[in-house]
């Protein structure tokens, strides 16, 4: 088995490569070629344990991601999300690789939003707003910048120091102006918004947004979690990563449905259907679009396979015998 460190992974895979991998795997998922049970989530005190298996017959890989999530960890100086991804050869069951689940999660989640931004947002989008200054928020902005000519971004976070550090780091890394948002009023400028928080109530009001904004909402993955105002959700064109998973898990959709503001049929379909050409994406510059993602296991498989194949080609990683 090959152990691939986070340092190795950062040097091996670029965000555009990860976006390409997400395009392929989402197309595969929506065409029914991959197998992916709805993930299992168990709660033990403050900790959530997530188990996410998947299988792709296209490249004969299987993967399992084991994650823990503790929402209060950042106050302890610890990551909110921790875990491992295991990649296997599905033809013989061999364990091929083990890698850091935090990095894989951030990479594939950002790449999914990058893909959605590419096919759903206005091509002339130049201003972004990010909610959440953590690892997820960083890859969200990186991915949006990879597919749109972003010149300026705003960062929102309850932790002022984290927001300031994010603004400085991302400005230097991406070569754009990133500002700590002082008011929700700046949302009227944003062409693309990414929400990557653990919020349980809407982060803003519908009236504070551009009428043709595109939103990537990735934080709400439990029925009680909610980042978006229900009235905005019900008026947008909604695309998801996986219909079954989203309808089982995210409050951003379940709450508007429970309030009678929309039905399940309001969800147009999956981003993989847009990629496959079986579902239209944005049809007009005036439309408001939403990509709602809870994160699905085939994304981890695709990202892990990309990392593993790059590591093999470049001779990276440490061989481990169990």
N, C-alpha and C positions, 0 to 999 in steps of 0.2 A: 504494500500500500504506500502511496505517495502522500506525505504531509506537505501541504503548500501553505506557507506562512502568509500573513496579511501583507507584509512588506513585499514578498514575491508577487502576490496578486495585484497590488497597486501598480507594479512595474510591467506586468504582463498584459493587462487588458485596458483598452481605452473606452471611454463612454460611447463613441460612435460604434465600436465593435459590439458593445453590450446592447445598444439599441437595435442593431441588425439581428442579434440573437433573439431579442424579444419579438421582433417582427416575425421571425420564422416560427417560434414556439407558439405564439398566440394564434397564428394562422393554422397551425397544426391542431391546437386545442379546439378551435371553433369548427374545424372540419371533422372532429371526432376521431382523430388519428392517435391521440395520446390518452392515457388512462390516469385519472387523478381523482381519488376520493376526496370528499369534503374534509378539511383538516379537523383534527381532534384538539380541543382546547380543554385543559383541566385547570382548576384554580385551587391552589394550596396556600391558604392564608393570603398574603399580599402578592404572592408569585403566581403567574400564569405559565403553564407548560404547554407548548404547542408542538404537535407531531404532524409532519406534512410529507407524505409519500407521493411519488409520481413515477411514471414510466413512459418512455418514448420508443416506439418500435422503429422509428426512422433511423436512429443511430444506435439502437440497442443499449441505451443507458437506462438505469433506474436511479432514483435518488431519494434520500430521506433527510429532512431538516428537523433538528430538535432545537427549540428555542425556549428560553425563559424570558419573561418580561416582568419587571418590577417598576411601576410608575414612579416611585419615590427614589429610585436609585440615583438620579442626577444630583439630588440634594446630598447624597453620600459621596459624591465624586466618582460614581460607578456608572457604566452604560445602562440605559434602560433595557436594552435588548442584548442578550448573550446567547451563544449556542454554537452548534456545529452542523456542517453539511457533509453527508457521506455519499459518494458517487460509486455506483456499482455497474459491472458488466452484466446485463440482463440475460446473456446467453449462457453464462456459467456461474453467475452469482458472486464472482470475485469482487472483493472490495478494492476499488481502484484508487480512491483518494479521500482524504479528509481535509476540510478547510474551515476557516472561521465563518460562522453563520452571520455575525454582525456585518462583515464586509459584503458577503454575498447578498444579504438582505438589502443593504443600502444601495449596492450597485444595480441589482435587478429592479428594485422599486423605482429608482431614479430613471433607469433606462425605459421602463414601461411608461412613465410620464413623458419622457422625451418622445417616444413613439406616438403617444396620444396627442402631444402638442404638435407634432409634425403633420398629423393627418386631420386634426380637428381645429386648431387655432388659425387665426388669420396669418397669412405668410408675412405680412408687414408688421407683425408684433415686435415691439422694441422695448417695452417696459414690463418687468415681472415683479411680483410680490410673493414673498415666501413667509408662511407662518410656521415657526419652529426652527430654532437655530442649532439643532442637533445634527447628528450624522446624516439622518434621512433628509433634512432640509438642505444640507450641502449638496448631495447628489441630485436633488430635485432641480436646483438652480443650474448645476453643471449640465444636466441633460437638456434643459430648456435652451440653454445657451448653445448647445451643440446643434440644434435644429432651427433656431430662429435668431435673427440679428439683434439680440438683446444689447441695449446700450446702458440701461440703468435698472437697478433692482432695489426693492425695499425689503428689509427683514423685520418681522414682528416676533417678539419673544417676551415672556413675562420676566425673564432673567436678563436684566440690562447688561451685565458683564458678558454673558453669553452672546447677546445680540451684537455688542461692540466687537467682540473677538471674531464673530462670524463675518461681519461687514469688512473688517480689515483683511481677513484671510481670503475671502472669496473675491474681493476687489483685486488682490494681488494675483491670485490663481487664474482668474478668468479674464482679467484685463478690462473690466467694466467698473462703473461706479455703483457701489452697493452702499445704501444708506440705512441706518437704524430708523425705522418709522416712528415718528413722534405722535402720529394721529392716524385714525382710520380714514381720514379724509383723502390721504394719498392713494387709496384704492381706486379712486375715480380715474387715475392715470393708468392703472394696470391693464395690460392686454392679456396677460397670463397670470393666474394665481395658483400657487401650490400650497395645500394645507397638509402639514405633517406634524400633528399634535395629538395629545390624548384628551382633547376637549370633550365635555359632556353637554355642551350647549353651543349654539352658533357663535362663531368668532366675529361675525359682522352682520349687517343688515343688507337685504337685497337692494335697497335704495342707495347704498353706498358704492355700488359697482357700476362699471361701464355696461351699457346695454348689450354689447357684443363680446363680452369677456369669455375667455376659456378658462375653466378651473380643473385642475388635477387634485382630487381629494383622496388622500391615502392614509389619513390617520384613524378614521373610524372603522374598526374591524369587529366591534361588538354591538349588540342591539341598543345598549344604553349610551353608546358614544356617538357624538354628533358634532360636526364642524360647520355645517352649512345651514342657512335659514331654509326651512321647509318650503316656503312660498317661492323662493328662487329655484330650488330643485325642481319643483313641479312645473315651472315655466320654461325649463331648459331642455335641450336635446340631450338625453342621457345615454351614455355608452359605458359599459362596464368591462372589467377584465374577465369575469365569469359569472353568468347570470345566477346559477344555482348558489354559488358561494355568497354573492352579494345579498341575495334575498334571504339567506339564512343568517347573515352576520352583521350587516352595517345599519346603524341607526340613521345614517344620512338618507337611506331609502325607506327603511321600515317605519320611521316616525312619520314622514309625510303620508305614507300609505295608511297608517293607523288613524291619522287625522282626517282621512277622506279627501286629501288634497290631490291625490293621484292614485292610479292603480298600478299593478305590476306591468300592465301592457304599455305604460308610459315609457318603460325602458326600451329603447330602440333595438338594442342588441349588444354584441361584444365587439371589442376593438379588433379581434381577430377576423371578424366578418368584414370589417372595413378594409383590413389588409388584404383579405382574399377577394375583394371586389364584389361581395354579395350583399353589402349594405353600404349605403351612401354615408359619407361623413358630413362635414360642413358644406352646405350648398350655397351659402350667401354670407357676405361680410357682416351682415346685420344679425346673424344668429348668435345665441348664447349657447355654449356647449359645456358639458360636464363629462369628465372621465372619472368614474368612481371605481376605485381599486381597493380590495381588501388584501391583495397579495395572494397569489396561488402557487402551488407547489411546482408546477411545470416551469415557472420562472426561475426557481432555484436550480432545477435540473439544467436548464439552458445555460445559466450563468456558470454553474459548476463545470459543465462539460466544456464550455469555452475556456475557462481557466485551466482545466486539466490538459486539454489539447495544446494550448499555448505553452504550458509548463513542459510537456513532453518534447515539443519542438525545440525549446530553448534550453533544455536540460536543467530546469529549475525544480526545486522541491527536494525533500529528504525522504529517502526510502525507509519505511518502517516495517519490521516483521513482527507480527502479532504472536 
